[in-house]
């Protein structure tokens, strides 16, 4: 009788917000309510307007505008981001039909990034977190961060 060895390797899934359709809801307020995030095992989405390097891993968030001029801030950046500057890209529209409104390094202040009338209060906007380097989905390292959306004091509806 022959012995048969079977090796099972567990492959971890990408984060739940790897695609626009899985965007995590952020709560906008006058104080920062951090949500933790990671680029570990995140993939890149083809066909989006450039922001940093389109070959970079990315994750998605969404928020309902409570003011015309919020600020999106990343904090507690993991060491793996050193040399791979994070990018914040703001979109309007719906997944599959997004319009890029701004792309910048941290933080993204709507007042300076977009100007004009700003965002439409009550509308859902999408946020893409990526980097300026092309990379395969990282499987290790400290690709972690916190993200929050804050509104100017007195500007909430």
Legacy VTK file of the C-alpha trace (Angstrom):
# vtk DataFile Version 3.0
C-alpha trace
ASCII
DATASET POLYDATA
POINTS 157 float
0.000 0.000 0.000
1.348 3.398 -0.996
1.260 6.449 1.256
-0.311 9.538 -0.179
0.671 12.915 1.237
-1.717 15.786 0.719
-0.617 19.327 1.469
-3.266 21.954 1.989
-2.184 25.573 1.850
-4.578 28.211 3.070
-4.558 31.308 0.910
-5.851 34.334 2.744
-8.440 36.393 0.956
-7.984 40.046 0.052
-9.540 42.606 2.414
-13.335 42.977 2.248
-12.884 46.451 0.741
-10.518 45.320 -2.040
-13.115 46.337 -4.641
-15.237 49.472 -4.896
-18.378 47.397 -4.330
-17.014 46.394 -0.902
-16.192 49.977 0.151
-16.300 50.412 3.932
-18.573 53.182 5.196
-16.784 55.995 7.027
-18.643 58.316 9.394
-17.976 61.995 8.852
-17.866 64.257 11.922
-16.056 67.275 13.387
-13.701 64.893 15.213
-11.749 62.018 13.733
-13.380 58.566 14.075
-10.552 56.326 12.853
-11.197 53.101 10.971
-8.222 50.767 10.560
-7.191 49.577 7.123
-4.544 47.512 5.348
-3.199 46.910 1.859
-2.185 43.328 2.749
-3.451 41.068 -0.066
-5.236 43.997 -1.749
-5.185 44.056 -5.550
-5.258 46.826 -8.173
-8.292 47.764 -10.273
-7.632 48.284 -13.985
-9.119 51.172 -15.915
-9.252 53.828 -13.195
-7.925 57.375 -13.654
-4.284 57.573 -12.599
-3.470 58.382 -8.979
-0.006 57.409 -7.911
0.724 54.130 -9.695
-2.233 52.227 -11.156
-0.356 48.956 -10.612
-0.441 49.483 -6.852
-2.642 47.613 -4.431
-5.698 49.575 -3.270
-8.626 49.520 -0.870
-11.925 51.400 -0.912
-14.041 53.477 1.466
-17.193 55.558 1.089
-18.840 58.342 3.042
-21.929 60.516 2.829
-20.915 64.177 2.687
-22.088 66.043 5.794
-20.436 69.289 4.641
-19.100 70.675 1.375
-15.458 70.698 2.524
-14.441 67.619 4.552
-10.866 66.449 5.038
-9.839 62.809 4.550
-6.855 61.896 6.704
-4.602 58.839 6.994
-2.708 58.284 10.248
-0.680 55.601 12.043
0.945 54.617 8.752
2.798 51.289 8.887
6.534 51.212 8.146
5.953 49.508 4.779
4.612 52.825 3.438
8.108 54.318 3.791
9.163 55.063 0.201
5.710 54.084 -1.105
3.878 57.318 -0.480
0.149 56.761 0.091
-2.349 58.395 -2.241
-5.942 59.346 -1.483
-8.268 59.511 -4.476
-11.792 60.922 -4.169
-14.536 59.850 -6.580
-18.133 60.749 -7.291
-20.585 58.417 -9.006
-21.216 54.726 -8.493
-18.903 51.725 -8.655
-18.246 50.898 -12.295
-18.894 54.499 -13.351
-16.705 56.693 -11.145
-15.416 60.203 -11.810
-12.151 61.194 -10.145
-12.509 64.486 -8.268
-9.066 64.675 -6.644
-5.869 62.726 -6.047
-3.320 63.804 -3.493
-1.005 62.720 -0.738
-2.176 62.747 2.852
-4.434 64.533 3.850
-6.995 65.287 1.151
-8.626 68.609 2.012
-11.631 69.203 -0.273
-11.262 72.984 0.107
-7.843 72.975 -1.559
-8.104 69.790 -3.665
-11.423 70.619 -5.328
-12.365 74.158 -4.336
-15.427 75.738 -5.903
-18.711 74.625 -4.380
-17.067 71.522 -2.873
-19.082 68.347 -2.350
-22.852 67.963 -2.416
-24.160 67.384 1.104
-26.045 64.072 1.353
-24.219 62.493 -1.612
-22.102 59.345 -1.271
-18.452 59.673 -2.324
-15.849 56.945 -2.766
-12.253 57.020 -1.518
-9.469 54.890 -2.958
-6.296 54.382 -0.900
-3.287 53.362 -2.993
0.440 54.202 -3.318
2.836 55.745 -5.813
4.621 52.435 -6.482
3.714 49.413 -8.536
3.515 46.363 -6.339
2.036 42.914 -6.346
-0.458 42.381 -3.550
1.693 42.443 -0.402
1.339 39.363 1.789
3.366 40.629 4.721
4.739 43.807 6.210
3.076 46.711 7.934
0.818 48.089 5.203
-1.600 49.342 7.842
-3.169 52.738 8.438
-6.106 54.552 10.005
-8.520 56.657 7.961
-11.125 59.224 8.955
-13.264 61.987 7.455
-13.620 65.229 9.373
-15.801 68.250 8.698
-15.091 71.883 9.572
-16.561 72.888 12.938
-20.048 74.334 12.512
-20.402 72.957 8.972
-22.471 69.837 9.668
-26.059 69.664 8.454
LINES 1 158
157 0 1 2 3 4 5 6 7 8 9 10 11 12 13 14 15 16 17 18 19 20 21 22 23 24 25 26 27 28 29 30 31 32 33 34 35 36 37 38 39 40 41 42 43 44 45 46 47 48 49 50 51 52 53 54 55 56 57 58 59 60 61 62 63 64 65 66 67 68 69 70 71 72 73 74 75 76 77 78 79 80 81 82 83 84 85 86 87 88 89 90 91 92 93 94 95 96 97 98 99 100 101 102 103 104 105 106 107 108 109 110 111 112 113 114 115 116 117 118 119 120 121 122 123 124 125 126 127 128 129 130 131 132 133 134 135 136 137 138 139 140 141 142 143 144 145 146 147 148 149 150 151 152 153 154 155 156
